[in-house]
């Protein structure tokens, strides 16, 4: 299979929105950094806190960035920024494409196709690192979409640090291709199941960009 790399957009915090669901982590971190900076002029202890707190706040702002994307035209597009970890044929004829998301990636996930959300199921589980095979038993949210290709299943899987998946849409919602559908906090994985007969256009090790990289081939 030919290797087709996708150029990742150069995300910037300037003019970039922040992800919905980020506030429980972001607000306390930014508040601590701001308070320590204000007090740093008069307190050695505050000065000692200010540097790591500011660095952490900047990291949080970068992690929770949610840039606009020009959505690619195609039947199935990537739901996640990351790297293709595995491509596996399934017993029912489908093909699973697993995308690993590192803490450096944008963690807002997007709809791979237009359609209707037929179910959103939260399944409790562990928090094994998302690149580990046993992560299939991790905390996860299972999505099903009714699309022009039939039922499409997508699974958001929490990682060792990610302890919260935030779905943006309820069951019954109409969704456009490339629309934001949820957030996974910190390192994690997204599995997309392609229907039988749909040929995969990506390969293991390839970088993907949510809403931009095409997953299937004509």
PELIN-V295981 format. One record per residue. N is the residue number from 1. RES is the residue in one letter. SS is DSSP state (hx for helix, st for strand, lp for the rest). PSI is psi in radians with two decimals (NA if undefined). OMEGA is omega as a letter, one per 20 degrees, with the letter a starting at -180 (none if undefined). Layout:
N_RES_SS_PSI_OMEGA, N_RES_SS_PSI_OMEGA
This chain:
1_X_lp_2.23_a, 2_X_lp_2.55_a, 3_X_lp_2.15_a, 4_X_lp_1.80_a, 5_X_lp_2.55_r, 6_X_lp_2.22_r, 7_X_lp_2.13_a, 8_X_lp_2.36_r, 9_X_lp_2.57_r, 10_X_lp_1.58_a, 11_X_lp_2.51_r, 12_X_lp_2.61_r, 13_X_lp_-0.31_a, 14_X_lp_2.05_r, 15_X_lp_0.12_a, 16_X_lp_2.35_r, 17_X_st_2.82_r, 18_X_st_2.59_a, 19_X_lp_2.44_r, 20_X_lp_2.44_a, 21_X_lp_0.03_a, 22_X_lp_-0.38_a, 23_X_hx_-0.65_a, 24_X_hx_-0.50_r, 25_X_hx_-0.69_a, 26_X_hx_-0.81_a, 27_X_hx_-0.85_r, 28_X_hx_-0.63_a, 29_X_hx_-0.82_r, 30_X_hx_-0.70_r, 31_X_hx_-0.75_r, 32_X_hx_-0.76_r, 33_X_hx_-0.78_a, 34_X_hx_-0.76_a, 35_X_hx_-0.73_a, 36_X_hx_-0.59_r, 37_X_hx_-0.69_r, 38_X_hx_-0.70_a, 39_X_hx_-0.19_a, 40_X_lp_-0.49_a, 41_X_lp_-0.46_a, 42_X_lp_-0.02_a, 43_X_lp_2.18_r, 44_X_hx_-0.64_r, 45_X_hx_-0.74_r, 46_X_hx_-0.64_r, 47_X_hx_-0.68_r, 48_X_hx_-0.56_r, 49_X_hx_-0.54_a, 50_X_hx_-0.75_a, 51_X_hx_-0.97_r, 52_X_hx_-0.59_a, 53_X_hx_-0.71_r, 54_X_hx_-0.71_r, 55_X_hx_-0.72_r, 56_X_hx_-0.71_r, 57_X_hx_-0.73_r, 58_X_hx_-0.70_r, 59_X_hx_-0.70_r, 60_X_hx_-0.73_r, 61_X_hx_-0.71_r, 62_X_hx_-0.76_a, 63_X_hx_-0.72_a, 64_X_lp_0.30_r, 65_X_st_2.63_a, 66_X_st_1.33_a, 67_X_lp_2.69_r, 68_X_lp_2.59_r, 69_X_lp_2.51_r, 70_X_lp_1.93_a, 71_X_lp_2.29_r, 72_X_lp_2.54_r, 73_X_lp_2.29_a, 74_X_lp_2.86_a, 75_X_lp_-0.82_a, 76_X_lp_2.17_r, 77_X_st_2.83_a, 78_X_lp_2.34_r, 79_X_lp_-0.14_a, 80_X_lp_2.59_r, 81_X_lp_2.48_r, 82_X_st_-2.64_r, 83_X_st_2.38_r, 84_X_st_2.02_a, 85_X_st_-0.68_a, 86_X_st_2.70_r, 87_X_st_1.98_a, 88_X_st_2.27_r, 89_X_st_2.46_a, 90_X_lp_2.75_a, 91_X_lp_-0.50_a, 92_X_lp_0.15_r, 93_X_lp_-0.21_r, 94_X_lp_2.92_r, 95_X_st_2.22_r, 96_X_st_2.20_r, 97_X_st_2.00_a, 98_X_st_2.23_a, 99_X_st_2.08_r, 100_X_st_2.28_a, 101_X_st_2.05_r, 102_X_lp_2.92_r, 103_X_lp_-0.25_r, 104_X_lp_-0.26_a, 105_X_lp_2.77_r, 106_X_lp_2.33_a, 107_X_lp_0.26_r, 108_X_st_2.20_a, 109_X_st_2.67_a, 110_X_st_2.73_a, 111_X_lp_2.23_a, 112_X_lp_-0.43_r, 113_X_lp_2.83_r, 114_X_lp_2.62_r, 115_X_st_-2.65_a, 116_X_st_2.35_r, 117_X_st_1.92_a, 118_X_st_-0.39_r, 119_X_st_2.59_r, 120_X_st_1.88_a, 121_X_st_2.14_r, 122_X_st_2.24_r, 123_X_st_2.01_r, 124_X_lp_2.72_r, 125_X_lp_-2.86_a, 126_X_st_-2.92_a, 127_X_lp_0.90_r, 128_X_lp_2.58_r, 129_X_lp_2.42_a, 130_X_lp_-0.32_r, 131_X_lp_-0.11_a, 132_X_lp_2.46_a, 133_X_hx_-0.61_a, 134_X_hx_-0.08_r, 135_X_hx_-0.20_r, 136_X_hx_-0.27_r, 137_X_hx_0.19_a, 138_X_st_2.94_r, 139_X_lp_2.35_a, 140_X_st_2.86_r, 141_X_st_2.17_a, 142_X_st_2.14_r, 143_X_st_2.50_r, 144_X_st_2.32_r, 145_X_st_2.34_r, 146_X_st_1.98_a, 147_X_st_-3.13_r, 148_X_lp_-0.32_r, 149_X_lp_0.12_a, 150_X_st_-2.69_a, 151_X_st_2.22_r, 152_X_st_2.20_r, 153_X_st_2.37_r, 154_X_st_2.40_a, 155_X_st_2.18_r, 156_X_st_2.16_a, 157_X_st_2.20_r, 158_X_st_2.65_r, 159_X_lp_-2.77_a, 160_X_lp_-0.56_a, 161_X_lp_-0.64_a, 162_X_lp_2.04_a, 163_X_lp_0.24_a, 164_X_lp_2.20_r, 165_X_st_2.29_a, 166_X_st_1.70_r, 167_X_st_2.48_r, 168_X_lp_-0.34_a, 169_X_lp_2.48_r, 170_X_lp_2.94_r, 171_X_lp_2.43_r, 172_X_lp_-0.15_a, 173_X_lp_2.47_r, 174_X_st_2.43_a, 175_X_st_2.45_r, 176_X_lp_2.64_r, 177_X_lp_2.28_a, 178_X_lp_-0.02_r, 179_X_lp_2.51_r, 180_X_st_2.28_a, 181_X_st_-0.24_a, 182_X_st_3.00_a, 183_X_st_2.41_r, 184_X_st_2.17_a, 185_X_lp_2.15_r, 186_X_lp_-2.99_a, 187_X_lp_2.41_a, 188_X_st_-2.97_a, 189_X_st_2.60_r, 190_X_st_2.22_r, 191_X_st_2.29_r, 192_X_st_2.26_a, 193_X_st_2.01_r, 194_X_st_2.42_a, 195_X_lp_2.78_r, 196_X_lp_2.36_r, 197_X_lp_-0.19_r, 198_X_lp_2.10_a, 199_X_st_2.40_a, 200_X_st_2.36_a, 201_X_lp_-0.09_r, 202_X_lp_3.01_r, 203_X_lp_2.86_a, 204_X_lp_2.33_r, 205_X_lp_-0.15_a, 206_X_lp_2.44_r, 207_X_st_2.48_r, 208_X_st_2.69_r, 209_X_lp_2.17_a, 210_X_lp_2.23_r, 211_X_lp_-0.11_a, 212_X_lp_-0.81_a, 213_X_lp_2.24_r, 214_X_st_2.33_a, 215_X_lp_-0.56_a, 216_X_st_2.94_r, 217_X_st_2.50_r, 218_X_lp_NA_none
